[in-house]
Amino acid sequence: MEVFVGGGQPSFHLVGLPDTAIREAKERVRAAIQSSGYPFPGRRVVVNLAPADVPKGGSAYDLPIALGVLAASKEIPAKCSRVVALGELALDGTVRAVRGGLGAALVAARSQLRCLLPPASAAEAGTLGEAMVSAVSSLAEAVAVGSGESPGSEVPEPVSTRVNAPDLGEIRGQATARRALEIAAAGEHNLLMTGPPGGGKTMLARCLPGILPRLEADAAAEVALMWAAAGLTRTDPEVPPFRSPHHSASLAALLGGGSGVPVPGEISLAHRGALFLDELGEFPVHLLDALRQPMEQGAVVIARRGASVRFASTFQLVAATNPCPCGYAGDRLRSCTCSQGSVARYRRRLSGPLLDRFDLVIRVPRVDPGEMARAPGETSAAVASRVAGARVRQRHRGRSNARLDRSALDTMRWTTEAVRLLEQAMRGAALTARGWERTRRVAVTIADLAAGNDSDGPDSTIGPDLVIRPDRVIGTEHVMEALAYRGSL
């Protein structure tokens, strides 16, 4: 931003394609400067919001405009304007919270500048530990902090919005589903669970955050910025996001968009984490089909007239659905009351291309009464340890197993019997070309999990210096288990 104060008739101009909120900043800034005890320049004032060909919007420019005007008119030291600042000004000079605090803090950190933010916005930036952030409650305090006379207001603690995930130990039985959930978490694979009501599909999915590894610093910053663009704050940035939109969500809510400047949708808020779609069969068909491209590309482009915005959306899709409208098709104790036509219509809502993008498709049956009285199974902590070990083994590949390309899969060591088994499955129409690759990715994840059971090799110790044994191969046992999870509705 540039500010010029020079001769001529007293005037105040804002240029650089400002919207209505910015144009109205002239009155807020003038009143805030005078209320803070500074004289407003009685000369020509021009504020240029560079770059001039990019539209600007919002009230966050109030504070930097005021600091720029005071510095250009030499009412405050010039160094007070060499900061990154955001904030809306009230007429009495107080600073109100705005969006974008986290992004401003990251820009300031990279430029080695101090960042001045309203207290609430500073709390958002503080979740990533930005040391150059100062909270300012008023324009006068912003001047004092910028000149080095004050450290600023105390940064409040962000209000926690984290929901604790249930523990896997609370689930009785469902050994196959628990194993599939572990494989999905270990390789970031898409998982679809189908079965009658009450089998535990939803609870299994909600256990997923408890077994996912924590995000590294770069990934945590990506996610935090995505949430900040939507006006949300992550209070624990290292925890992978877990989003669960209702089936009545709109296309804009799911993919992103909205009126004015596009904002991220649920698939982008789930970036680097999981998107859980409960009651998948109740989602409109056009919404489900719209997921196919972002699932493959890891991003969604929201196009508007004259501009487009790209939001990252590398998410893991976990879904649960009933096999029919009544939910009891295939149940061993209760008969299905649906007609064949209604069952067919219900299942047609899930297109073949969408189902083919699920790496694991399993049936979650009714829980056996005997299982309910047995001791709890493994806890989330025990499973999370194996998942973390499998993720460490994937680091040398540069990406998760679910996103390995064909060349990376081809360079791995496959037994002749494992390849022959895959060929037989494809000849029998059990696999498509996409299913072939997805089955191989799941088999690699199963092999990574099995490596944690070894105690005689250098990769039995989990850590940052993990060494992958060159003789590690993917055999028939890994492929057979992967094929077992290529079920159908």
C-alpha positions, 0 to 999 in steps of 0.5 A: 500500500502506498500513501501520498500527502501533498499540496492541493485542496484538502481531499481524501482519495482511495484508488486501486479498485476498492469495493464499497467497504473500503471506499467507506473507510475514508470516514472511519479512518478520518474519525479514528485518527482525530479520536486518537488525538492526531490531526488529519492532514489538511492537504491532498491525501491519495492512498493506492492499494497496489497492485492497482488491477486487482479488486480489493474488498473488506474493512481490514484495510482501515488500520494500515490506511490510518497508519500510512496516512499518519506516517506520510504526514509525519505525525508518527515515526516512519517506522510505524508504517513498516509493519504488516497490519490488519484491522477495522477501525471504529469511530473512536479509534478502537480496532475490531477483528477481521478475517485474514489474521493468520495469512498476515502473520505468515506474510510478516514472518517471511518478510521479518516484519512485525504484524499488528492485529486485533486481539481476536485475530492475533489469537488465530495467528498465535495457534501457529506460534508466530513470534512477530505478532502483536495484539493492538486494541486501538489505533493509538496502541498500534502507533505505540507498538510500531514505534517500539514503545509498547509490546501490545495487548495480551493475546487471548487464548483461542476458544477450543472447538475441538471435539474429542474422537471416540476410542476404538476400544469402545467398539465391540466386534467388527474386526474386519471393519476395524482392520479396514479403518486402520489400513485407510488411516495408514495409507490415506485410502478412501473407505466406504462402509455399508450395512444395516443401521446400528452396526457401528458405521458412524462410530467407526468413522468418528474414531478415525481422528484418534488414529491419524498422525499429527500434521507436520508444520508445513501441512498444519500451516496449509490447513490453517490458512484454508480455514482462515479463508473461510473465517474459521480458526483451528485451535489445535493446528497439528490435529488433522481436520475431520469434516462431516457435512449433512446430506442437505449441504449445497454444492457451494457448501461442499465444493466452495464458492458463494457470492462475492469472493469464493470461500473454501468448501467442506472438501477444502476444509478437510484438506490434509484430513478426512471428509466423512459423508454419513448416509451417503445414499441420501446425498444428491447425485450431482453432489456425489459426482462433483466429488470425483474430480477433486478426489483425483486431482487434490484440488478444486477450481472455483470459476467466476466471471473474470477470475478463478480461485484454486483451493487445495482439497487433498482429503481422505473420503470416508463414507457410510451408507445403508444397502437399501432405503429400509437399511436391512438388505442382506441382514441375517435377522431382519428382512428387507421391506423394499421393492426391487425397484426402490433398491435399484434406484437407491443404489443408482445414486452411487455411480460406478465411477464414484464407487471405483474411487473407493480403495476399500469397500466393506460391509459392516454387519449387525454386531453378534450378541456374544461380542457385546459381552466380551472385553474391549478391543484394541484402543485407538492409541495402540492402533495409532502407533502402527499407523504412525509407523506405516506413515513413516515408511511412506516418507521416502516415497514423497507421498502417501500410498493412496497417491502413489502413481503407476511408475512408483508402484512399478518400481516396487518388488512384487512377487510373480504370484501377486501379479498373477493374482491381480491379473486373474482379478482383472480378467474376472471383471473384479477390477477396472484399470483404476481398481488395479492401481488402487488395489496395488496401493492398498497392498503396499499399505498392508505391507507397510503395516506388516513391516511393523511386526518385524523385529529382525530388520532395521525398519523395526524401529520407528523414527525419523531415521527409519531405513526401508529394507531393499528386500521388502516385497509385496506378496500374495497375502498382501494382495489377497487382503487388498482384494477382499476389501474391493467389495460391492454394495 
